[in-house]
Amino acid sequence: MQNQQQSDRLSWGDTVFLHLEREGMPLNVASVCIFEGEIRFEDCVHFIESKLPFLPRYLKRVVPSPFGLGLPSWEYDPEFDLRRHVREVTLKHGTETELKRIAGKLFSTVMDRQHPLWDITIIRGLKSNHTGLILRMHHCLADGIAGVGILSALLDASPEAPRLPKRKLKFRVPPPRDPLTSLTAGFVESYSDFVKRILSALTDLLSMTERAAANGGSVASEEFVGLLPEITAFTERLRFNVIYRGPQKFASAEIPLAEVKAIRHKSGTSVNDVILALVTATIRRYCGLHGDRVKGKLLRIMVPVNLRGDGSAAELGNRISLVPVTIPLEIRQPRKLLAAVHERTEFLKHVHAAELVSLAGGLIGMFPTSMQGLAGPIVSQLPITPFNMVCTNVPGPQFPLYLLGHKMVRCYPYVPVGGEMAVNCAILSYDGTVYFGFSGDVHAAPDLRRLETLLMTSFKELRDAVGIRPPHKKKRVRRKQRLASAAPMPAKTAAAPAPAMKTFSLLEPERVLEPGLAAEHENALMQLIVA
């Protein structure tokens, strides 16, 4: 039982996202999904309800520790109401532009901390007989990696619609701990967490020292000296690096994953390098579009790095570090830009930048929780620009997912904006496609949707420069084949054989949720997701 209580205590990293949030500047992660066909709202509510026993964290709210003397905890919401977390919106015109407008408004609102910090909005009325779904979670509940795991848990890999329980699920919420017990437990667990972080920091520092000694010659001194001015330079503000005021806009784009991998193989880089090169070229074009000078300027991107070990991809909370990748913004030749990105990311790997940032973050997290709570909203409004933007890249499932038998055809990710990083970018690969989600303050980037076209221009330019030919459009080929088959054949060839075409839940009707049973279900689900 003690382990269960400790697992319900927020980590210092999760708590930081709570403290940085302020009214008008929500810190949520989200996905904008589009499904084939029309999905009935009541069926969706019933389906989500059937999944809740496997996701007990979704029934819990954040409860601050008494007097701020410890870390907050997750406790069951005694007034939990699923209808508070699952809503329905019907579009007037049914366009994706309208869908993105709804998403921007939703991403601009702060969730009620008196209840579990997540919600799902069903978007009805999309054209082409499609249904939209926006899944939103507070950053203290999940980072991008965990968010993909949750999405995979809610959806199915089979196109067959699951059989839903006939009776409404009942949840037995355990009584909250009394204030004295909560205060004592919070103090003890926070002190234990403090000691663990000190020991972990010392272990990480020793490990990094040993690896640096063992690989002393892996980083050439010339390379270090050449990149040192970039690493130590102050971040220069770009046109969208202004204090976030809100509300937000949302834009999106998509490119084939196969072509991204082809570029990677042809250039000897990585998928992340290709993504960062595309984002850099897109930002350079955006600045040039507004007449901004880019010569001699640097773009500093904050790249989250997953710290989860193998087999724990669905671990809730935040298990990430941050790597600052600084790229010259003036490089216009696509291949040179990609090579420059690759050189810098490899250098950061060799010097263990992710571990250093994680170590520094752990030391910052040692400040008292009450002090963090007071400083967070103030820090988020200071004119400080440690990075120009955030760029996440999360690998998703490379097979189709289904909601009640309806295939998810697109999934655009969202990462929050705040401080002076008023434009950010999230990337998610799903079922053979790389999806980009751009989030931005309406005052900092009123023409945010221009990034969609600029990204596609940058992608085509890089693809051509590397020598990758785009595949033929299948629809056009199939149309020609249909026309050829429909045309009357000459008599002398009518008997000739045609050439061969190349083709390239399982829940009981009623269940009472006990704390121990919830933990078993959560662990079992996490194992299923990882498998």
N, C-alpha and C positions, 0 to 999 in steps of 0.2 A: 504493500500500500504506500510505503514511503517513496518508492521509485515512481509510482503513479503521480504522487503529489509533486515530486520534483519535475516530472515531465510537463506538469501543468503550470509551471512557473516560466514566465517569459525570459528569454536570454537577454543579455545586455544589448545585443545587436537588434533584436526585435523591439526592445524598449526605446532605442534611439529613434526609430521611425515614428513611434507614438509622440515623442517629445518634439520632433521637428515639424510635425503637422500643426497647422494653424487654420483658423476659420478662413475659408476661401481658397486654401491651398491643400487639398487632400493628397495623401500619399498612399495611393492604391496601385495595384497591378490589375490588369484586366485583359480580356480577349473579346473581340468582336467577331462572332461566328455567323456563317450563313449556311443554311441547310436546304436541301431539296424538298419541295412539297410544302404543304400547309400543316403545321403542327398545332393541334388544339391546346389551348391554354390549360384547361382542366386536366388533360392527360399529362401535360408537362409537370404540373404541380403534383399530381399523384405519383409520377415517376420520381421526382426529386425527393419526395417524402419517403419513398421506398429505399432510397440510398442513404438517408440520414443515419441509420444505425451503424453504417460502416464509416461514417465521418463524424464522430462525436465532437470534434473540435468545432464543427459548424453549429453546435448547439450551445456553445459557450461564449461568454462575453469577457472583456478585459476588466478586471477589478484591481484598482490601485492598492498598494500596500498601505496599511494604516500609518499616517503621518509621513508617508514617503520613505519609510525606513526599510527599504527592500525593493525587490523587483515586483512588478505587477504579476497577477496570476490569471489563469483561465478558470472560470467557474460557470457552471450551468446557469443559463438564463431562466429564472423562475417564470417569466412571462413570455417564453418563446412562442412565436406565432409565425408559421411558415409564410402566411400571406403578407407578412411585413417584409419578407426577403425575396419573394417572387412576384414580379409585377408584369403588366401587359401594356404595350403601347401600339397603337395602330397608326400607320403612316397615312398621310393625306394623298401624296403623289406616288409613293412606292419606289422612289429612286434611291440609289445608294448614296447620293449626295445628301438626301434627307436622313438616311440612316447614320451617316457620319456626323451630321449636325446634332442628332439626338445623342450620339455617343459623346460628343464634345460637352454637351450640357450635363450629362450624367457624370463625366469625369471631373467636372468642376465643383461637385457637391461633396461635402464631408459626411461620412456615415455617422450614425448615432452610436456613441460608445456605450449606451445603456443596454445595447443588444449585440448579438454576434455581428462581427464586422465583415459581412459579405452580402451580396445580393445578385439576383439574376433577373434580367429584363428581357421578356419575349417581345420581339418586334414583328408585328403582323402587317400584312398589306404590301410586302415587297413584290415588285414585278417579277415576271417569269416564274410565278408560282413558287417562290422561295420564302423561308422564314428566317428571321434574324434572332440571335441570342447574344446578349452582352453579360459576361460573367465578370464580376468585380469583387476584389478582395483587398483588405487593408494590407499594406506591406509588412506589418508586424505578424500577420497570419501566414504569409507565404511570399517567397521571392519568385522569380521567373521560373526556375527549375521546378520548385514545388507546385507552382501554379499549373504547369503542364501536367504534372502527376495528378492533381485534383481534377483537371479537365478529362484526363483519361479515365479516372475513376467514375465520373458522372456519365460518360458516354460508353458505348459498347463497340466492340470490334466486329460484331455480327450484324448483318442487315436485317435479321429477323427481330421484329419488335418483341421485347420481353413481356412476359405475363405479369401483370401488376397484382398486388394483394387486393382482395375483395373488401376487406375491412380496414378502417383507418388505423394507422399505427399509433400505439400509445407509448408515451415516454414518462418514465418515473424519474423526476429530477431529484437528486439527493439534496438534503438541506445544506445550506452554506455553513462553513465553520464559524464559530463564535469569534468576535473581534480579538479576544485575548489570544486564542489559539492561532488565529491568522497572523497576528502581530509577531508572536513568538516564532512561528514557522517561517514567516517571511524574513525575519532577522537571521535565523539560523541558516536558511537556504541561501540567502544573499551573501552571508559571510563565507559559506562553503563555496559558492560560485566565485567569490573574490579570490579565495585561496587557489582554487583550480585555475583561474586565469593567470595568476602569478606563476604557478608551476608550469602551465602550458607555455607562457611567454618565455620562460627560461629554457624550456625544452626546445622550443622553436628556434630561439637564438643560438643555442648550442648546435642544433642540427644544421642550421644555415652556415655556421662557422665551419663545421666539419666538411660540408659539401663544397664550400668555397675553397678550403684548403686542398681538397681532393681534386678539384677542377680549376686549379689556379691558372692554368694556361688556356682555359676554354674561351675567355674573353680577351681579345687582343687589346693591348694598351692603346694602339692607334684608334681602334673602334671606340673605346671608352672616351678618349680625349676628343674624338670627332663629334660624339653625340652628347658630351657633357654640357655644352652651351644650351642645347635644346632642353635637356632635362632640368637644368637649373633656372631657365628663363621664367620670368613671371608670365602668367597666362594673360594674353592680350585680348581684350573684349572684342567680340564681333557684334554685328548689328542687333542680334537677338539676345545678347548678354546684358539684360536689364532686369531690374527687380520684378519678379513675377507679381502681377496684379489680378490676373484672371478676367473673365472666364477663359476656357480653353477651346481650341479647335483640334480636330482629328483628321488626318489624311493617311492614305495607304497606297501601297503598290505591291506588285508581285513579279517574280522572275523564276524561270525553271531551275530547279536544283541541279539537274543533270548538266546544264550549261555552266553553272558555277563550278561544279566539280571538274568539268573539262578544262576550264580556265586554270584551275588549281594544278591539274596534272601537267598542262602545257607549260606553265610558268614555274613549276617547282616550289610553290608556296603552300598555303593552307586555305581552307574555306573562310576562316576568320580574316585572313589577310585580304582576300578578295572582297569580303563584305566591307571591311574598313576602308579599302581603296575606293569602293563605290560611294560610300557615305562621304568621304573626303572630297571626291570629285563633285558630288552633288552640292555640298556646302560651298565649294569654290564657285560653282556656276551660280548659285543663289546670291552670293555676295557680288559677283560680277554683274548679275542682272540688275542690281540696285546701284551700280556704279562704284562699289567699294574697292579699294586698292587691296590686292592680295599679295603683292610682291614683298618678300621678306617677312610675311606673317606665318604664324604657326597655328595649327588646329590641335588643341589638346582634348582628347576624347577619354572619358572615364569608361573603362571596359570592365564590367563585373566578371569575376572568375569564380567558377563553381569549386567549393572546397569539400564537397561531399566525397566520401570514399566510394569504391565500387560497391554496387548493390544497395545504395541508399539514396537513389535519385528522387524518391518520393518523400523524403524527410521534410516535415513541415518546418516553418520558420525560415530564418535567413542563415544560409551557410555559404556566404560569398565573401570574396575580397575584391579589391578594386585595383586596377592597373592603369596608370596614366600613360597613354600612347600619344606622343607628340609628333605630328606629321607636318612637313612644310606644305603650306597651302598653295604655293605658286607652281608646283609641278603639274604641267599640263599634259605631258605625254603619258598615256595610260600605263604602258609597260614600266616606265621609270617610276611612276607613282606606286605601282604594285610592288616593285623591288624595294622602294624606300620603306614602305609599310612592313614588308617582310623583314628587312634588316632591323628595324626598331623593335618589332615584337619578339624576334629571336634574341636580341640583346636583353630585353626585359625578362625573358625566361632564364637566361644565363645568370643574371644578377639577382634572381629570385625576388622580383619586385612585388609579386602577389603576397608572398610570405611577409615581406617587410611592411607592407601596408596593413596586413591583417594584424601584425604585431603592434603597430602603432595604434590601430583602432582598438585593440584590446586594452592598451594602456589608457586610452581616452575613456573607455567604458568603466574604468575603475573609479571615476568620480561618483560621488553619491547620487542616487536616483533623484532626490529632491532638487539637487543642483542642476542636473540635466533637464529636469522638467521646467525649471525657470529659464534656463539659457536657450533651450531649443527654439521656441517661437521668435526669440530675439535674433539668434544666429541666422535663421531663415530669411530675415529681412535686411541683413547687413550687405553693403555693397562690396561683396567679396566674390571673386570668380576663380575658384581653384581649377575648374575645368570649363571648357566652352560648351560641352554637351555630354550626355550619357548615350552610350550605344551598347545595347544588350544583344546577345545572339544565343538563343536557346534552341537546341535540337529537339524537335517534336517527333511523334510517331510517323514512320514512313509507310503507313497503311491507312486506309480510310476508317473513320470513326462514325458512329451512327447514334442518333437520338430518336428513340422510339421507331427505329427502322428507317429514319430519314438520314441520308448521307450528309456529312459535313463537307461542303465543297470548298469553303474558304475559311481561314482563321487568321485575323489580323491582331497582333499583340499590341499592348499599350504599356508604356512606362511613364511614371509621373514626372511632372516638371515642377521646379521650385527654386527659390533663391534667385540667383542670376543665370541659372541654366533654364531659360524660358523656352527652349526648343530641344527636344530629345527624340531618340529613335530606338524602337524595339524591333527585333528581328526574330522570326520563328519559322523553322522549316517543318512542313507538314505534307505528307503524302506526295513527295516529289516536287514541291513548290516552296520557294522562299518568300515569306510574307513580311513586308515592312509596315510598321505603324509609326507615323510621325505625330507627336503631341507638341502643342505650342500655345503660348499665351497669345490671345487675339491682338493685344497691343504690340507685342514684340514681333509677331509674324502674322499680320492680317492676311497675307497671301500664302499661307502654309501649303495649300494644295499645289502650288507651283513645284514643290519638291517631288511630287509624283512624276511629273513629266521630266524633270531634270534628272531624277534617278534612272529612268528608262533610257534617256540619252546617254548618260554615263555608262550604263551597262552595255548598250550596243557598241559604244566606242571602244570599251575594253575588250569586248568579245571579238570585234573586228581586228583590233591591234594584235591580239594573241593568235588570231587565225582560226577561230572557231566559227564554223558555218551553222547558222540556225537551221533546225529541222524544217522540212516542208510542212506547210499547213495542211493538216489532214482533212479538214472540212472541204477545202478546195479540191483536193485529190478525189475525195469520195464523190463530190458533185460531178466531176468530169467522168468518173466511172459510171455514175448513174445515167448521165446523158449518153455515154457511149453504149451502155447496155440497152437503153430505150430506143436508140436510133435503129432503123431497119438495116440489116446486113445485106451486102451484095449476094446475089444468088450463088456465084462461084465460090464464095468463102463461107457460105452458111453452114456447111457440114464440117468445117474445120474445128478442131477442139479449142476451147478457150484456154488462154494461158493461165497457169496457176497464179493466184494472187499471193504476194508476200505479206506477211504480217509481222511486221516487225513487232433475370434476377431471381433471384432464387430465395426470396424471403417467405417466411411463414405468414399466414393471414394477419396475425397479431403478434406483436413482440413488445416486451417491456424492456426498456434500456436501463441496465444496471451499470454502475461505474466500471466494475471489473469486466463485465461482458463487453462494454464499449471498448475497453482497451484491447481485448482479444480481437474484436472485429477490426479495430484500426490496424493492429499489427498484421492480421491476416490479409487485409486489403493492401497494405504497403508491400507485402511479399508478392502478392499477385501482380501488382503494378510493375514491380522490378522484374519479375519473371517475364 
